[in-house]
Every structure is written in structure tokens, then in C-alpha cells.
Amino acid sequence: MTILPAKTADAQRIADIFNQYLGIATMVLEPRPAADYQAIIEAENCAVFVAKEAAEETVGFAYVKPYSDRGGYVLAGEITIFLAPGYQGQRIGLHLYDELLPTAHQLGYRHLTAKIWANNGASIRFHEGFGFRMVGTQVGIGFVGRKRIDTVIMERVW
Ligand SMILES: CC(C)(COP(=O)(O)OP(=O)(O)OC[C@H]1O[C@@H](n2cnc3c(N)ncnc32)[C@H](O)[C@@H]1OP(=O)(O)O)[C@@H](O)C(=O)NCCC(=O)NCCS
């Protein structure tokens, strides 16, 4: 398993992984095009890492992007991580964040936000392990498959 900065050519596979979680671990319900990830990969204030298997197959990704385009949020980033189904629980996420978090700090971010479905205990515990603390629960903020969904906000501050 290798962790590498993402290249433009990785955008399609990143989209393919993310689009398997629509309405399951993200409020995004329509498939995202590769172009969305190409833009993030090429943006100067973003950092994207991919986890690749020996055969060069991308099995996960993580990135930081600005939390907001409002100037006062210049220190704030939002992070995201998704592994392809079948690759969880093998410390791949851990290796991705080991690269991503120092890079986010180098980019100037001093506050990171993660938005997580409240039923996603694995992701909540994963983020706790990296020093994220629970800010709170947004009760019933989501509406997916005719059900109200709670999300939690977690943050890490340097
Ligand atoms: C959440 C996710 C990124 C974690 O990555 P991962 O590679 O599976 O996690 P790791 O194997 O690196 O685990 C690191 C630590 O996280 C915690 N953790 C991970 N999975 C867990 C689980 N199912 N239950 C409890 N704790 C868990 C543990 O503390 C673990 O350390 P340990 O192995 O010493 O106990 C990954 O499972 C994933 O992509 N899930 C599906 C998509 C998703 O939910 N993305 C996040 C959206 S907010």
C-alpha cells in the first residue's frame, strides 16, 4: 500500500469510490463527475492523497479543502476521507491521514472540520483517534430515503 499525492488522472477513480456512498455516508445524492475532483486536485489551497495497491489501483482518498470562501475562515479547512468498500479496517485511513494532516498544517490550516453521519461510529472513532473532538449533533438535518438523518460535526484545532 502506497500513499501518494493525487494526480489529475486519479480524479475518475476518486469519483467512482465516492459515488458508492451516495445517501449512505454523504448527503450528496447525485453522482459527482470526475471534473469536481480534478478541480480539487489542481487547486493550490487543497491537498488530495490517494492510497494505491501494488497494482496501482486506487483504493481510497482523503483531502482537505477550504471550509469557506469567506475571508475570515482563512485558517479553516474541511476534510474528507473515503475508502473503497472492502478496504476498511486495514489502517489505510490511518496512513492517509498521517500524510494529509501535516500537509494541511503546512498549507496554513489551523482548524479542520469533519462532517459525519451520526450513525457512522467507525468514522467518529477514527477521527477521535486523530485528535478530533465532537462539536455536536445536528439532529434531523438530513432527509435521505424518506428518513431524517443526524450528522455530527467534529473539529481539530492547532
Ligand atoms: C472511516 C474510514 C475512513 C476509516 O478508515 P480505516 O482504514 O477503515 O480505519 P483504520 O483501519 O485506519 O483504523 C484506524 C482507527 O480508527 C478506528 N476505527 C476504524 N474503523 C473502526 C470501526 N469499524 N469501529 C471502531 N473503530 C474504528 C480505530 O480506532 C482504529 O484504530 P485501531 O485499529 O487501533 O482500533 C473508512 O472505514 C471508510 O472509508 N469508511 C467508509 C466511508 C466513510 O464512512 N467515510 C467517512 C465519511 S465521514
The ligand as an ORCA input file, in Angstrom:
! r2SCAN-3c Opt
* xyz 0 1
  C     -13.939      5.661      8.214
  C     -12.728      5.176      7.436
  C     -12.127      6.329      6.664
  C     -11.669      4.666      8.441
  O     -10.535      4.189      7.740
  P      -9.992      2.700      8.024
  O      -8.810      2.458      7.188
  O     -11.129      1.751      7.886
  O      -9.569      2.806      9.556
  P      -8.201      2.255     10.171
  O      -8.079      0.807      9.889
  O      -7.077      3.149      9.710
  O      -8.462      2.445     11.728
  C      -7.804      3.444     12.492
  C      -8.552      3.604     13.796
  O      -9.866      4.125     13.545
  C     -10.817      3.496     14.448
  N     -11.745      2.665     13.680
  C     -11.696      2.384     12.357
  N     -12.731      1.578     12.000
  C     -13.435      1.348     13.134
  C     -14.619      0.600     13.415
  N     -15.280     -0.072     12.462
  N     -15.078      0.601     14.680
  C     -14.432      1.262     15.653
  N     -13.292      1.979     15.452
  C     -12.814      2.021     14.205
  C      -9.994      2.660     15.395
  O      -9.631      3.488     16.488
  C      -8.777      2.320     14.558
  O      -7.642      2.053     15.320
  P      -7.386      0.523     15.803
  O      -7.324     -0.291     14.563
  O      -6.081      0.626     16.524
  O      -8.540      0.153     16.673
  C     -13.078      4.029      6.443
  O     -13.562      2.928      7.164
  C     -14.088      4.385      5.372
  O     -13.722      4.913      4.327
  N     -15.368      4.062      5.594
  C     -16.408      4.200      4.571
  C     -16.597      5.619      4.090
  C     -16.764      6.580      5.234
  O     -17.541      6.361      6.136
  N     -16.006      7.699      5.140
  C     -16.050      8.739      6.141
  C     -17.153      9.674      5.832
  S     -17.272     10.930      7.094
*
